[in-house]
Amino acid sequence: MKSLKPLCSALVIGSFVLAPAALAQGVKIGVIEVQRVVSDSAMGKESLAKLQKAASGKQEEIGKRQKELRDLEQKINEQNKTLSAEALEKLQKDYQGKAVELKRFQDDSQRELEEAQRKELQEFEKKVMPIIDSVAKEQGYELIFNKFQSGLLYAADSVDLTDAVITRFNSQIASAPAKTDAKGDAKADTKAAPKTAPAKK
């Protein structure tokens, strides 16, 4: 089974070609190290861990199936001369069937993992892009580049917004469940109130 591509390698933010006119007009340009946003942010760590767990589970199952094939192959080799033709043919068919099932499982697993990665990436982008947008606007940046995928050869630390984005991102993600719970409790209380009201006489 092919290994998963890292989630961070798929996320591309602002890989633009700088126009001389934009530079001449004094456009404020910043950069973000996307790989670090993924690897250091709470949501990025959670997404990567989730994908790794899924991949490990698939690989463990593949390992079991491969062992079954090896054991069956060894049995065929060891009993090749002692088994009847009918029994040997049955073992060989079992081996071929398990080999086909293994290949199918490997292919299905790869597709499932790639789909899971795609969904994690979409969710990550949906959450992080507004953070990047707000941080950039607050600090007056008009263009933001992916630091290591934009063709830039140098960027001063003063224009690197990575830490600011990670800090804001982590803060927002951490506060989101509390807000959701609060709303959920409020709705639950509202719905519960009529049930506890005394019946009309």
PyMOL commands that set and color helices and strands:
alter all, ss='L'
color gray80, all
select helices_A, chain A and resi 7-10+20-24+34-40+42-78+85-138+157-159+162-196
alter helices_A, ss='H'
color red, helices_A
select strands_A, chain A and resi 29-32+143-146
alter strands_A, ss='S'
color yellow, strands_A
deselect
rebuild
show_as cartoon
